[in-house]
Amino acid sequence: MQNKLYEIIKKYDTIVVARHIGVDPDALCSQLAVRDSIKLTFPKKKVYAVGSGSSKFNLIGSLDKEPDSYEGALLIVCDTPDKKRVDISSFDGFSYKIKIDHHPFVEKFCDYEIIDIKKSSACEIILEMFEKSKFKMNKDIFEYLFMGLVSDSNRFLFDTCTYKTFALISRYLKKYKATLEDMYARLYLRPLSEVRLEGYIQNNMVVTKNKLGYVKITDDLLKKYDCDSASPGNMINNFNYIDGIIVWVTITEDVKNEIVRLSIRSRGPAINEIAMIHGGGGHKMASGVRVKNFDIAMDVVKDLDKLLEEYNRKVNL
Ligand SMILES: [Mn+2]
């Protein structure tokens, strides 16, 4: 797998590395690690990490401007299961496309697809491949991959982290003497405005008798708290392990894109099928949906509540 990847990459002079819309640390870090390792391994190649960033992740690393043309270039898409969620202006011109992903399979849209849904993160897949291959690494590249892995596994809370994950990381922590505190600060330092918004969510989350928690965040509220529409989705993992809440949802108005965004998490039933029915997707326990307005968002919430009702019935049998 890693050798095939190496041989393909070797053939192209221009390489574009993309990932999903609504950037998160695993998406960003996987693309930056792939970009920098290719640059390090093949210094003459032109490699671009593209997509819209977020000021929230300024401490992690920076992206590139898209090249003028993709003619004849190689595209590598990280952390994205479907074509419509790739954060890129166009697919035209690419000679070959590669996908590296850990989401449940949605569709094949690349010539060569490396998918392992058992892995915690796209970053873990890449770190494992780099270790076994001729791709060069350095401390910075390892730090990207570590941060992406930590973020997507919610600091090793999920079952996708195994002894293999820890062993893999351990070998590199030793090799590069990376400092955990520095990496966590780059990942988790956040503005006070977001903490205050989180306080609002804590106080205003509605909880149904089926143990579904949800909260609506309007654009007015985002303005009041000086936050952007990506903020609630970014803090959603902080609501895990609350007694009395099994599935929880933030419903956020995004005026710029004229949508309402649902971020959904579960520590009980798989929620990705309901997300998919409503045009979204993601992981079994961490999904998202974009809809037109709050009314449609509440249809998703109702379906999730029904799912929980059934789940609770089975659990209590
Ligand atoms: Mn991911």
Boltz pocket constraint, residues with backbone or C-beta under 6 A from the ligand:
constraints:
  - pocket:
      binder: B
      contacts: [[A, 26], [A, 27], [A, 79], [A, 102], [A, 120], [A, 121], [A, 122], [A, 152]]
      max_distance: 6.0
